[in-house]
Amino acid sequence: MSRLFITVLNMSLTASYVALVVIFIRMLLGKFPKIFSYILWAIVLFRLFCPISIGSSLSLVPIKSPIPYDIATVTNPNVRFGIESVDSVLNQSIKPSMPMANPVASINPMGIMMEVVSAVWLLGIAVILCYSIISYIRFKARLSTATLYKDNIFETDRIQTPFVLGFIRPKIFIPTGLAQNELGYILKHEQVHIKRKDYIIKPVAFLAVALHWFNPIIWFCYYLMSKDMEMSCDESVISQSKEDIRASYSNSLLSLSAKQSGFLMSLTFGESNVKSRIKNVLNYKRPVFWGVFIAVILVLAVSVVLVTNPHEGAQGKSFSIPMSFFNPFNRHKSLTTAEKFLKHKTDYVGDASKVGGIIYLLDFPEKVNYDHFELYTDSIPYAVTVHLKTDTQTRNYYTGALHQASFKKNAIIMFSLIGNVDYINFNLIDGKNDYSMQYTRDEANMTVGKDVRDFSKGNNEFEQLLTILEGMEEDNQISKSGGMDGP
């Protein structure tokens, strides 16, 4: 369940980024027909429902999954947007609130917290949907006495403003006693809603709000989308008229704006934001060709850069490589020399041969055996995950920060030799409940007091790094690993 919530959380964060861009573009389109602003919300809706998309080098989305799926098991959880300044500030602010791993627990407290948060998220969805369904049933019951006016139009004295209701066969409901001049505008407005399938679009958008109820940006987007929907309908009615009906149409809006239907998913003629709608109607001018052309090009361009994900190039795929690919001989148990490490130095994390050679030379604790590694080069930040097989007792032992010295030392060595890697992960696999340790380049630099890559400039410098790491371990400045006498 927590994995599903992380997927939704990633979609919500990506959609929030996209929504902010859409809101900015919407401001630029202020003088253009509102139908273009309304269309832009389809991009946000796509991001709220779809966790995958095609890759493109034109994409402006910084990263596909800001929150890693192993956040519940890593010792140092980090959020990755792909914007270095944002990542640094955000991670520094959230770290104090993150629960610390328990050295003797078989489950990371972060995992428990994620399960609780996931349950709260599902409860929130259930409450919103139940309330909406009950409201719909009660609202529809009020309309049971409505009489047929003509076609799919019904009249009732139980409402005070017209609206469209229904999902399969939508009906238009109007209050009794409407003036004939107002009725014409109202019916045209509601018929535009039906023609554009707004009676389906708005409930789907509301479902997205329910799914992402924890995100205030999405609620605000729903408000703006509803506003653009109604304004574009107003403009459509006015543009279809051969005469200037702006004044009389505005009067109809004003006279029917006393109360809303009370149901969030209904399409109401006299809906809220009447003041801004009237202002928009009175200021409306028929669009010229070049204005429409520019708006179409802008909407298409925005769609391309926001719907697509960062492009995965030839070296941009995550993959697994067995260690036998690099060396058929037995591993060395003692610390290897600087010359052997520096032979595999690389500026790019996507160089699988070099990265594999570095991992081959690393020393891992007793009962922790290499299985395979993965390279994540889809987009910045880049990462390497080393998967290690062990038993449950050993896995539990290394869930404590006090016993992770050898892993942190190995991470620092890798940061020194791999120029553009941002995260190093070690994943302990016991066949029951995997546990991951994550280290960042910033942490490595802080540990050694400078850019750790400076130590890979030559043999002497790298020998110095190895000496420093050994000394820190002995002085307990890197969490000392100790023996396997028991947790």
C-alpha positions in Angstrom: 0.0 0.0 0.0 2.9 2.4 0.8 4.3 1.8 -2.7 0.9 2.8 -4.2 0.9 6.0 -2.1 4.5 6.8 -3.1 3.4 6.5 -6.8 0.5 8.9 -6.2 2.7 11.2 -4.2 5.2 11.3 -7.1 2.4 12.0 -9.5 1.1 14.7 -7.2 4.5 16.4 -7.0 5.0 16.3 -10.7 1.5 17.5 -11.4 2.1 20.4 -8.9 5.1 21.5 -10.9 3.2 21.2 -14.1 0.2 23.1 -12.6 2.4 26.0 -11.6 3.7 26.3 -15.2 0.1 26.1 -16.4 -1.0 28.8 -14.0 1.8 31.0 -15.3 0.8 30.3 -19.0 -2.8 30.9 -18.1 -1.9 34.4 -17.0 -0.1 35.0 -20.3 -3.3 33.9 -22.1 -5.4 36.4 -20.1 -6.8 38.2 -23.2 -7.2 35.1 -25.3 -10.4 33.0 -25.4 -10.8 31.0 -22.2 -11.1 27.7 -24.1 -7.3 27.7 -24.4 -6.8 28.0 -20.7 -9.4 25.3 -20.2 -7.6 22.9 -22.5 -4.3 23.4 -20.6 -5.9 21.8 -17.5 -5.9 18.5 -19.5 -2.1 18.4 -19.0 -2.5 18.6 -15.3 -5.2 16.0 -15.3 -3.0 13.6 -17.3 -0.2 14.0 -14.7 -2.6 13.4 -11.8 -3.7 10.0 -13.3 -0.9 8.7 -15.4 2.4 7.8 -13.7 4.2 7.1 -17.0 4.7 9.1 -20.2 6.8 9.1 -23.4 10.4 10.4 -23.2 11.4 13.6 -24.9 14.5 15.8 -24.9 12.1 18.8 -24.9 10.5 17.9 -21.6 10.6 20.6 -18.9 9.7 18.1 -16.1 12.8 17.9 -13.9 12.5 14.3 -12.8 9.9 11.5 -13.0 10.0 10.2 -9.5 11.1 12.8 -6.9 10.4 10.4 -4.0 12.3 7.1 -4.3 10.3 3.9 -3.7 12.9 2.7 -1.1 12.4 5.8 1.1 10.8 3.6 3.7 14.0 1.5 4.1 17.0 3.8 3.4 18.8 5.2 6.4 19.1 8.7 4.9 15.8 9.4 2.9 16.1 12.1 0.2 13.7 13.7 -2.1 15.0 14.3 -5.6 13.4 16.9 -8.0 16.4 17.2 -10.2 16.8 20.8 -9.3 19.9 20.9 -7.1 19.1 24.0 -5.1 15.6 22.8 -4.4 16.7 19.3 -3.4 19.4 20.6 -1.0 17.0 23.0 0.8 14.1 20.5 1.0 16.2 17.6 2.2 17.9 19.7 4.9 14.5 20.8 6.2 12.8 17.4 6.3 15.7 15.3 7.7 15.1 16.4 11.4 11.5 15.1 11.2 12.5 11.7 9.7 12.5 8.8 12.2 15.8 7.2 12.9 16.4 3.5 12.1 16.3 1.1 15.1 19.5 -1.0 15.2 17.6 -4.1 16.5 14.3 -3.7 14.7 13.5 -5.8 11.7 11.3 -2.9 10.3 12.5 0.6 9.7 10.3 3.1 11.6 10.1 5.1 8.4 8.4 2.1 6.8 5.8 2.1 9.7 5.3 5.8 9.2 4.7 5.3 5.5 2.1 2.6 6.1 0.3 4.9 8.6 0.3 7.8 6.1 -0.9 5.6 3.3 -3.8 4.4 5.5 -4.7 8.1 6.3 -4.6 8.9 2.5 -7.0 6.0 1.7 -9.3 7.1 4.5 -9.3 10.6 3.1 -10.3 9.3 -0.3 -13.1 7.2 1.2 -14.5 10.1 3.2 -14.5 12.5 0.2 -16.0 9.9 -2.2 -18.7 8.8 0.3 -19.7 12.4 1.0 -19.9 13.1 -2.7 -21.9 10.0 -3.5 -24.3 10.6 -0.6 -24.7 14.3 -1.7 -25.4 13.2 -5.3 -28.0 10.7 -4.2 -29.7 13.3 -1.9 -29.5 16.0 -4.5 -31.0 13.7 -7.2 -33.8 12.8 -4.8 -34.8 16.5 -4.7 -35.3 16.4 -8.4 -37.7 13.5 -8.4 -40.7 15.8 -8.8 -39.2 17.6 -11.8 -41.5 17.7 -14.9 -40.4 17.4 -18.5 -40.2 20.8 -20.3 -39.0 19.4 -23.6 -36.3 17.0 -25.0 -33.8 16.5 -22.1 -34.9 19.7 -20.2 -36.7 19.4 -16.9 -38.3 22.1 -14.8 -38.7 22.1 -11.0 -39.4 24.5 -8.1 -36.8 22.7 -5.9 -33.9 24.5 -7.4 -32.9 28.2 -7.8 -30.4 28.0 -10.6 -30.1 25.9 -13.8 -27.6 23.1 -14.2 -26.7 19.9 -16.0 -26.8 16.6 -14.1 -26.1 13.0 -15.2 -23.2 11.0 -16.5 -24.7 8.8 -19.3 -27.8 10.8 -20.4 -27.2 14.3 -19.0 -30.3 16.3 -18.3 -30.7 20.1 -18.0 -32.7 21.2 -14.9 -34.2 24.7 -14.8 -36.1 26.5 -12.0 -39.7 27.4 -12.6 -40.6 31.0 -13.6 -37.7 31.8 -15.8 -38.1 34.7 -18.2 -38.0 33.7 -21.9 -35.1 35.9 -22.7 -33.0 34.3 -19.9 -34.1 30.8 -20.8 -32.6 31.0 -24.2 -29.2 32.0 -22.9 -29.3 29.3 -20.2 -30.2 26.5 -22.5 -27.5 27.5 -24.9 -24.9 27.6 -22.1 -25.9 24.2 -20.7 -26.0 22.7 -24.2 -22.4 23.8 -24.8 -21.5 21.9 -21.6 -23.2 18.8 -22.9 -21.7 19.1 -26.4 -18.1 19.4 -24.9 -18.7 16.5 -22.5 -18.1 18.7 -19.5 -20.5 16.6 -17.5 -17.9 13.8 -17.7 -14.8 16.0 -17.5 -15.8 17.7 -14.3 -16.5 14.5 -12.3 -13.2 13.0 -13.6 -11.4 16.2 -12.4 -13.1 15.9 -9.0 -12.0 12.3 -8.8 -8.4 13.5 -9.3 -8.9 16.0 -6.5 -10.2 13.1 -4.3 -7.1 11.0 -5.2 -4.8 13.9 -4.4 -6.8 15.5 -1.5 -3.7 16.1 0.5 -2.3 18.6 -2.1 -3.8 22.1 -1.8 -2.4 23.1 -5.2 -4.7 20.5 -6.8 -7.8 21.9 -5.1 -6.8 25.3 -6.4 -6.4 23.9 -9.9 -9.9 22.4 -9.7 -11.2 25.9 -8.8 -9.4 27.5 -11.7 -10.4 24.8 -14.1 -14.1 25.1 -13.1 -13.8 28.9 -13.6 -12.2 28.5 -17.1 -14.9 25.9 -18.0 -17.7 28.3 -17.2 -16.1 31.3 -18.8 -15.3 29.4 -22.0 -19.0 28.3 -22.1 -20.1 31.9 -21.7 -17.8 33.0 -24.6 -19.1 30.2 -26.8 -22.7 31.3 -26.4 -21.8 34.9 -27.1 -19.7 34.1 -30.1 -22.6 32.0 -31.6 -25.0 35.0 -31.5 -25.2 37.4 -34.4 -26.1 40.2 -32.1 -24.3 41.8 -29.2 -25.9 40.0 -26.2 -23.2 40.7 -23.7 -25.3 43.1 -21.5 -28.4 40.9 -21.4 -26.3 37.8 -20.9 -24.6 39.4 -17.9 -28.0 40.4 -16.4 -29.0 36.8 -16.7 -25.9 35.7 -14.9 -26.5 38.2 -12.1 -30.1 37.3 -11.6 -29.4 33.6 -11.3 -26.3 33.8 -9.1 -28.0 33.8 -5.7 -27.2 30.2 -4.8 -25.2 27.3 -6.2 -26.6 23.8 -6.7 -24.7 22.6 -3.6 -23.1 19.7 -5.5 -19.5 20.1 -6.6 -19.7 18.1 -9.8 -22.8 19.7 -11.3 -22.5 22.2 -14.2 -24.4 25.3 -13.0 -25.3 28.3 -15.1 -25.2 30.7 -12.1 -22.2 29.2 -10.5 -19.8 31.1 -8.3 -17.2 33.6 -9.6 -20.1 35.5 -11.2 -18.3 38.8 -10.8 -15.3 37.7 -12.8 -17.6 35.9 -15.3 -19.6 39.1 -15.9 -16.5 41.1 -16.3 -15.1 38.5 -18.8 -18.4 38.6 -20.7 -18.5 42.4 -20.9 -14.9 42.5 -22.1 -15.2 39.7 -24.6 -14.2 40.4 -28.2 -14.3 38.0 -31.0 -10.8 36.6 -31.5 -8.8 37.5 -34.6 -7.1 34.8 -36.7 -3.5 35.6 -35.6 -4.5 35.7 -31.9 -6.0 32.2 -32.2 -3.0 30.9 -34.2 -0.6 32.2 -31.5 -2.7 30.6 -28.7 -2.8 27.3 -30.5 0.9 27.2 -31.0 1.5 28.1 -27.4 -0.9 25.4 -26.1 0.7 22.8 -28.3 4.2 23.8 -27.2 3.3 23.7 -23.5 1.6 20.3 -24.0 4.8 18.8 -25.5 7.2 20.0 -22.8 4.9 19.2 -19.9 3.2 15.9 -20.9 6.5 14.2 -21.8 9.1 12.9 -19.3 12.9 13.6 -19.5 14.3 11.8 -22.5 16.1 8.5 -21.9 19.1 8.4 -24.2 21.1 5.4 -25.2 23.0 5.5 -21.9 19.9 6.5 -19.9 18.4 3.2 -18.8 18.5 1.5 -15.5 20.0 -2.0 -15.7 21.5 -4.8 -13.7 24.9 -6.3 -14.3 26.3 -9.5 -12.5 29.8 -9.2 -11.1 31.0 -12.2 -13.1 31.0 -9.8 -16.1 33.9 -8.0 -14.7 36.2 -10.6 -13.1 36.0 -14.4 -12.9 38.6 -14.6 -10.1 38.0 -14.6 -6.4 37.5 -11.4 -4.6 40.4 -10.0 -2.4 39.5 -9.8 1.3 42.1 -7.1 2.2 42.1 -3.5 1.3 43.2 -3.0 -2.4 45.7 -0.5 -3.6 45.1 3.0 -4.8 46.5 2.1 -8.3 43.8 -0.6 -8.8 41.0 1.8 -7.8 42.2 4.6 -9.9 42.4 2.3 -12.9 38.5 2.4 -12.9 38.1 6.1 -12.3 35.3 7.6 -14.5 33.6 10.9 -15.0 30.3 9.3 -15.9 28.1 7.0 -13.8 26.8 5.4 -17.0 30.2 3.7 -17.6 29.1 0.3 -16.4 32.5 -1.3 -16.9 34.3 1.3 -14.8 31.6 1.4 -12.1 31.5 -2.4 -11.9 35.3 -2.5 -11.6 35.2 -0.1 -8.6 32.5 -2.2 -6.9 34.5 -5.4 -7.5 37.4 -3.8 -5.5 35.3 -2.8 -2.5 35.4 -4.8 0.8 32.0 -5.8 2.2 31.4 -7.2 5.7 31.4 -10.9 6.5 28.1 -12.6 5.5 27.3 -9.8 3.1 27.8 -11.0 -0.5 27.6 -9.0 -3.7 24.6 -9.9 -6.0 24.3 -7.2 -8.7 24.3 -3.4 -9.2 22.0 -1.0 -11.0 22.8 2.4 -12.7 20.2 5.1 -12.7 21.1 7.6 -15.5 17.6 8.5 -16.7 18.0 12.0 -15.4 19.7 14.1 -12.7 20.3 13.1 -9.9 22.3 10.0 -11.0 22.6 7.0 -8.7 24.2 3.6 -8.2 22.5 0.9 -6.2 24.6 -2.1 -5.1 22.4 -5.1 -4.2 23.9 -7.4 -1.5 22.6 -10.8 -0.3 22.7 -11.6 3.4 20.7 -13.4 6.1 18.0 -11.8 8.3 20.2 -11.6 11.4 23.0 -9.9 9.5 20.5 -7.6 7.8 19.0 -6.6 11.2 22.5 -5.9 12.5 23.3 -3.4 9.8 20.0 -1.5 10.1 21.7 0.5 12.9 23.7 3.5 11.9 26.4 2.5 14.5 27.2 -0.6 12.3 27.3 1.0 8.9 30.9 2.2 8.8 32.1 -0.1 6.0 29.2 0.9 3.8 29.7 4.6 4.3 33.5 4.1 3.6 32.6 2.3 0.4 30.2 5.0 -0.6 32.9 7.7 -0.1 35.3 5.7 -2.3 32.7 5.5 -5.0 31.9 9.2 -4.8 35.6 10.0 -5.2 36.0 7.8 -8.3 32.7 8.4 -10.1 32.6 12.0 -11.1 28.8 12.7 -11.6 27.1 10.2 -9.3 24.8 11.9 -6.8 23.5 9.0 -4.7 25.0 5.7 -3.6 22.6 3.0 -2.3 23.4 -0.3 -0.7 20.5 -2.7 -0.6 20.6 -5.7 1.8 18.5 -8.6 0.5 17.5 -11.2 3.0 14.5 -12.6 1.0 12.0 -11.2 3.5 12.4 -7.5 4.0 15.0 -5.6 2.1 16.9 -2.8 3.8 18.6 0.1 1.9 21.2 2.6 3.0 21.5 5.8 1.0 24.5 8.2 0.9 24.7 11.5 -0.9 27.7 13.4 -2.3 27.2 16.2 0.1 27.5 13.8 3.0 30.7 12.4 1.6 32.2 15.9 1.1 31.2 16.9 4.7 32.8 13.7 6.1 36.3 14.4 4.5 36.1 18.1 4.7 36.3 18.9 1.0 35.2 17.7 -2.5 35.9 14.0 -2.2 36.8 13.9 -6.0 40.0 15.8 -5.2 41.4 12.6 -3.7 41.2 10.8 -7.0 43.7 13.1 -8.8 46.6 10.8 -8.2 47.9 7.7 -6.3 49.2 9.7 -3.4 46.0 11.6 -2.9 43.9 8.4 -3.1 46.2 6.6 -0.6 45.6 9.6 1.7 41.8 9.1 1.3 42.1 5.5 2.2 44.2 6.3 5.2 41.7 9.0 6.3 38.8 6.6 6.1 40.6 3.9 8.1 41.5 6.5 10.7 37.9 7.8 10.9 36.7 4.3 11.4 39.1 3.7 14.2 38.2 7.0 15.8 34.5 6.2 15.5 33.9 9.3 13.3 32.4 7.1 10.7 29.9 4.9 12.6 32.1 2.0 13.7 30.9 -1.4 12.3 32.2 -3.7 15.1 31.9 -7.5 14.9 29.1 -9.8 14.5 28.7 -10.8 18.1 25.1 -9.7 18.1 23.0 -6.6 17.9 
